[in-house]
């Protein structure tokens, strides 16, 4: 059912919004999920019913992310690192009180980093300040919390 809806959506968007006939489309890129590229009732198979010459392309970004995640499962240190990051994210994402404290903490560091940026650009006499490298610190991705 979902595949049929996606197939109709792709065809309608191409034909009505972009005025491109499905017979002129030669490639379809997707994330590689079975619903998108499977042999039976997938979006690709339904689009191939309209255009038999259509070629499916597995998105390079999705393929790279998949291979990296599979490789990371083999290396224990990377798996531990990933699990730790997920635990920290869950710790803050699942509590509005902890999230608020994290955002307050981020505001303090934003102010400090702005002060450091000003100091980084200043010269004292013939000498540069001893800050060798300035790096902006962001402890939260505000859009994802």
BELSULQUI-V911336 format. One record per residue. N is the residue number from 1. OMEGA is omega as a letter, one per 30 degrees, with the letter a starting at -180 (none if undefined). D_CENTER is the distance of its C-alpha to the mean C-alpha in whole Angstrom. Layout:
# BELSULQUI-V911336
n->{N N}
omega->{OMEGA OMEGA}
d_center->{D_CENTER D_CENTER}
This chain:
# BELSULQUI-V911336
n->{1 2 3 4 5 6 7 8 9 10 11 12 13 14 15 16 17 18 19 20 21 22 23 24 25 26 27 28 29 30 31 32 33 34 35 36 37 38 39 40 41 42 43 44 45 46 47 48 49 50 51 52 53 54 55 56 57 58 59 60 61 62 63 64 65 66 67 68 69 70 71 72 73 74 75 76 77 78 79 80 81 82 83 84 85 86 87 88 89 90 91 92 93 94 95 96 97 98 99 100 101 102 103 104 105 106 107 108 109 110 111 112 113 114 115 116 117 118 119 120 121 122 123 124 125 126 127 128 129 130 131 132 133 134 135 136 137 138 139 140 141 142 143 144 145}
omega->{a a l l l l l l a a a l l a a a a l l l l l l l a a l l a a l l a l a a a a a l l l a a l l l l l a a a a l l l l a a l l l l l l a l l l l a l a a a a l l l l l l l l l l l l a l a a a l a l l l l l l l l l l l l a l l l a l l l l l l a a a l l a l a l l a l a a l a l a l a l l a a a a none}
d_center->{27 23 23 26 25 22 24 26 23 22 26 27 24 25 29 29 27 26 30 29 31 29 32 30 27 27 23 20 17 15 13 16 16 20 20 19 21 24 27 29 28 24 23 23 27 28 27 29 32 32 31 32 31 27 25 22 19 16 13 13 9 10 13 12 9 12 15 14 13 17 18 17 19 22 22 23 22 19 19 21 18 15 18 19 16 15 19 18 15 18 21 20 18 21 23 24 26 24 21 24 26 22 22 26 25 22 25 27 25 24 28 29 26 28 31 30 29 32 34 32 33 37 40 43 46 45 43 39 37 36 33 31 28 26 23 21 20 17 18 15 12 15 12 11 15}
